Amino acid sequence: MTRCTHMASIHDVTPSANGCEECLKIGSWWVHLRLCRECGNVGCCDQSPNKHATKHFHTTQHPIMEGYDPPEGWGWCYVDEIEVDLPDQTPHPGPIPRFV
């Protein structure tokens, strides 16, 4: 059984935006949101056209993200390519403005 070796990178974070930060800037849309548990960046999932959460990982190497619309109670480690149980969920402020 594979175990995530990056759990120490999980922090309590303040989300950077109420939706995908980069999609909001460029006027694009997203399917689901992902929250970086190292810095709080909010990005869109890989089913979204711009895949900003994965791009954030490739830029920063921050390994753990949280399913975040609404908080879904699970995380993903990009490095170990495994779902992880999060010690807590980050509260979401409310409805998400989507451009779908």
N, C-alpha and C positions, 0 to 999 in steps of 0.2 A: 504494500500500500504506500503510495507516494504521500509525503507530508510537505506542507509548505514550510519553507525555511525563512520566511520573511515576515512572520507575525509581529516582530518587534518594530516594524515600520508603521504599524497601525496606530494612529493618533486620533484624539478627539479633534475635529476640524470644523472650521466655519466655511460653509459652502460659498463659492465665489460668485454664484448667480442663482436665480430661481429656475433657470433653464440652462441649456447648453450655452456656456459663455461665448464660445466662438460662433455658433450658429446665430445667436442673438445679434452679434456684431455684424455678420454678413447678410442677415435677413434670410437665413435658410431654415429648414425644418428638421425635426428629429423624430425618432420612434420611441426610444427609451433613454433615460439618463443614467450616467455612471458618475460616482463621486470618488475622487482620489482621497484615500484615507491617510496620505502623508501630508498633503498641502491644501486640500479642499477644492481643487479644481473640479468644476462640473462640466462633463463632456457628454457627447452622444454615443450611443452604442454602435456596434459594428453592423447592425441592420439599417442604420441611418446613412444617408448619402455621404457624409463627411467623416464619419468614424473618429470624432475628435477625442474620445477617451483613449483609444489605442494610440492615436498620434501623440497624446500627452505622455503616455508611457514611453514611447520611442524617444521622445525629446528629453524626458527627465529621468527615466529609469525608476520612477516611483512604482513599486510592484503591485500594490493592493488597491483595488477599487471596490466600491459598494454599489449594488443595485439601488437606484435612488429615485424612483418615481412611481408611487411613493416609496419610502424606505422598504426594501423587500426582504431584509434580514439575511442576505447572503453577500459574499464577496468573491472576488476572483483574483488569483495571483497570476499576473502575466508571465513572470519568470518561470514558476514551477508548472504553469498551465493546469491549475487545479482550483476547484471551488473551495472556499474557506468559510468556516463559521466565524462570524464577527462577534467580538465580546459585547458590542452594543450597536444600536442603530442611530444614525444621525437624523434628528428630526427635520422634516421638510416643512417649509412655511405655509404651504397650501397649494391651490391649483397652479398648474404649470401652463404658461402660455405656449402652445404649440402652433406651428405654422403648417400643419398637415391639412 
